[in-house]
Amino acid sequence: TALELAETENQLEAAQIIREHADNSQSNSQQGQQLLDKYMATINPEQVDVSLILQLMRKICGDSEDGAILVFLPGWDDINKTRQRLLENPFFADSAKFDIICLHSMVPAGEQKKVFNRPPRGCRKIVLATNIAESAVTIDDVVYVIDSGRMKEKSYDPYNNVSTLQSSWVSKA
């Protein structure tokens, strides 16, 4: 290891720095895990955390002025819910500053085409879409992507003899 090499080569200062870094990493890792555990205990993992998505968008908007934001959501209900929360939020409600576009088969084609238009200067485009936009569409001004980690998957219910769309976690593969 780097620590062993530093000690073997009698590089005491380097060894000390490596030890301190290793201690900090373990402590940060434990703190991070504790924070993640606390967060996971407060949410329903089967639901999209719209509040977190809004906080991420607000952070992006605070850090930079340019570039569209693309948000992947599992389905139409989540797209509508997120859009509604954006419009209710005083920070995002100003249509002169934010152009919120929904990309889904439920949206008329004319509305969907707006996704390819660049917004006027001083206005940021926010696109709320399902993962179909990942492979089917290229939006050239997207700089930021927020993925909810959820998607709709077709499954078969043999009891009722119907196909259904179920929300599930996106595969890491």
Contacts in CASP RR format, 6 or more apart in sequence:
PFRMAT RR
TARGET T0000
AUTHOR 0000-0000-0000
METHOD contacts of the structure
MODEL  1
TALELAETENQLEAAQIIREHADNSQSNSQQGQQLLDKYMATINPEQVDV
SLILQLMRKICGDSEDGAILVFLPGWDDINKTRQRLLENPFFADSAKFDI
ICLHSMVPAGEQKKVFNRPPRGCRKIVLATNIAESAVTIDDVVYVIDSGR
MKEKSYDPYNNVSTLQSSWVSKA
2 18 0 8 1.000
3 15 0 8 1.000
3 18 0 8 1.000
3 19 0 8 1.000
3 22 0 8 1.000
5 11 0 8 1.000
6 12 0 8 1.000
6 14 0 8 1.000
6 15 0 8 1.000
6 18 0 8 1.000
7 15 0 8 1.000
43 49 0 8 1.000
46 167 0 8 1.000
48 73 0 8 1.000
48 74 0 8 1.000
48 78 0 8 1.000
48 81 0 8 1.000
48 82 0 8 1.000
48 148 0 8 1.000
48 150 0 8 1.000
49 148 0 8 1.000
50 78 0 8 1.000
50 81 0 8 1.000
50 82 0 8 1.000
50 85 0 8 1.000
51 85 0 8 1.000
53 71 0 8 1.000
53 82 0 8 1.000
53 146 0 8 1.000
53 148 0 8 1.000
54 82 0 8 1.000
54 85 0 8 1.000
54 86 0 8 1.000
54 89 0 8 1.000
54 92 0 8 1.000
56 146 0 8 1.000
57 69 0 8 1.000
57 71 0 8 1.000
57 86 0 8 1.000
57 92 0 8 1.000
57 126 0 8 1.000
57 146 0 8 1.000
58 91 0 8 1.000
60 69 0 8 1.000
60 144 0 8 1.000
61 91 0 8 1.000
61 124 0 8 1.000
64 143 0 8 1.000
65 122 0 8 1.000
65 124 0 8 1.000
66 124 0 8 1.000
66 143 0 8 1.000
67 124 0 8 1.000
67 125 0 8 1.000
67 141 0 8 1.000
67 142 0 8 1.000
67 143 0 8 1.000
67 144 0 8 1.000
68 119 0 8 1.000
68 124 0 8 1.000
68 125 0 8 1.000
68 126 0 8 1.000
68 127 0 8 1.000
68 139 0 8 1.000
68 141 0 8 1.000
68 142 0 8 1.000
68 143 0 8 1.000
68 144 0 8 1.000
69 124 0 8 1.000
69 125 0 8 1.000
69 126 0 8 1.000
69 127 0 8 1.000
69 142 0 8 1.000
69 143 0 8 1.000
69 144 0 8 1.000
69 145 0 8 1.000
69 146 0 8 1.000
70 127 0 8 1.000
70 129 0 8 1.000
70 133 0 8 1.000
70 139 0 8 1.000
70 142 0 8 1.000
70 144 0 8 1.000
70 145 0 8 1.000
70 146 0 8 1.000
71 82 0 8 1.000
71 126 0 8 1.000
71 127 0 8 1.000
71 128 0 8 1.000
71 129 0 8 1.000
71 145 0 8 1.000
71 146 0 8 1.000
71 147 0 8 1.000
71 148 0 8 1.000
72 129 0 8 1.000
72 130 0 8 1.000
72 131 0 8 1.000
72 133 0 8 1.000
72 134 0 8 1.000
72 145 0 8 1.000
72 146 0 8 1.000
72 147 0 8 1.000
72 148 0 8 1.000
72 149 0 8 1.000
72 151 0 8 1.000
73 79 0 8 1.000
73 82 0 8 1.000
73 128 0 8 1.000
73 129 0 8 1.000
73 130 0 8 1.000
73 148 0 8 1.000
73 150 0 8 1.000
74 130 0 8 1.000
74 131 0 8 1.000
74 148 0 8 1.000
74 149 0 8 1.000
74 150 0 8 1.000
74 151 0 8 1.000
74 152 0 8 1.000
74 167 0 8 1.000
75 104 0 8 1.000
75 130 0 8 1.000
75 152 0 8 1.000
75 167 0 8 1.000
76 104 0 8 1.000
76 106 0 8 1.000
76 130 0 8 1.000
78 148 0 8 1.000
78 150 0 8 1.000
79 102 0 8 1.000
79 104 0 8 1.000
79 128 0 8 1.000
79 129 0 8 1.000
79 130 0 8 1.000
80 102 0 8 1.000
82 128 0 8 1.000
83 100 0 8 1.000
83 102 0 8 1.000
83 128 0 8 1.000
86 92 0 8 1.000
86 93 0 8 1.000
86 98 0 8 1.000
86 100 0 8 1.000
86 126 0 8 1.000
87 93 0 8 1.000
87 100 0 8 1.000
92 98 0 8 1.000
92 100 0 8 1.000
92 126 0 8 1.000
96 123 0 8 1.000
97 122 0 8 1.000
97 123 0 8 1.000
97 124 0 8 1.000
98 123 0 8 1.000
98 124 0 8 1.000
98 125 0 8 1.000
98 126 0 8 1.000
99 114 0 8 1.000
99 119 0 8 1.000
99 123 0 8 1.000
99 124 0 8 1.000
99 125 0 8 1.000
99 126 0 8 1.000
100 126 0 8 1.000
100 128 0 8 1.000
101 111 0 8 1.000
101 112 0 8 1.000
101 114 0 8 1.000
101 115 0 8 1.000
101 125 0 8 1.000
101 126 0 8 1.000
101 127 0 8 1.000
101 128 0 8 1.000
102 111 0 8 1.000
102 127 0 8 1.000
102 128 0 8 1.000
102 129 0 8 1.000
103 112 0 8 1.000
103 115 0 8 1.000
103 127 0 8 1.000
103 128 0 8 1.000
103 129 0 8 1.000
103 130 0 8 1.000
103 133 0 8 1.000
103 137 0 8 1.000
104 129 0 8 1.000
104 130 0 8 1.000
115 125 0 8 1.000
115 127 0 8 1.000
115 137 0 8 1.000
115 139 0 8 1.000
116 139 0 8 1.000
116 140 0 8 1.000
118 125 0 8 1.000
118 141 0 8 1.000
119 125 0 8 1.000
125 141 0 8 1.000
127 133 0 8 1.000
127 139 0 8 1.000
127 142 0 8 1.000
129 137 0 8 1.000
130 151 0 8 1.000
130 152 0 8 1.000
131 151 0 8 1.000
131 170 0 8 1.000
133 139 0 8 1.000
147 170 0 8 1.000
149 169 0 8 1.000
149 170 0 8 1.000
150 167 0 8 1.000
150 168 0 8 1.000
150 169 0 8 1.000
150 170 0 8 1.000
151 167 0 8 1.000
151 168 0 8 1.000
151 169 0 8 1.000
151 170 0 8 1.000
152 165 0 8 1.000
152 166 0 8 1.000
152 167 0 8 1.000
152 168 0 8 1.000
153 165 0 8 1.000
153 166 0 8 1.000
153 167 0 8 1.000
153 168 0 8 1.000
154 163 0 8 1.000
154 164 0 8 1.000
154 165 0 8 1.000
155 163 0 8 1.000
155 164 0 8 1.000
155 165 0 8 1.000
155 166 0 8 1.000
156 162 0 8 1.000
156 163 0 8 1.000
156 164 0 8 1.000
157 163 0 8 1.000
157 164 0 8 1.000
END
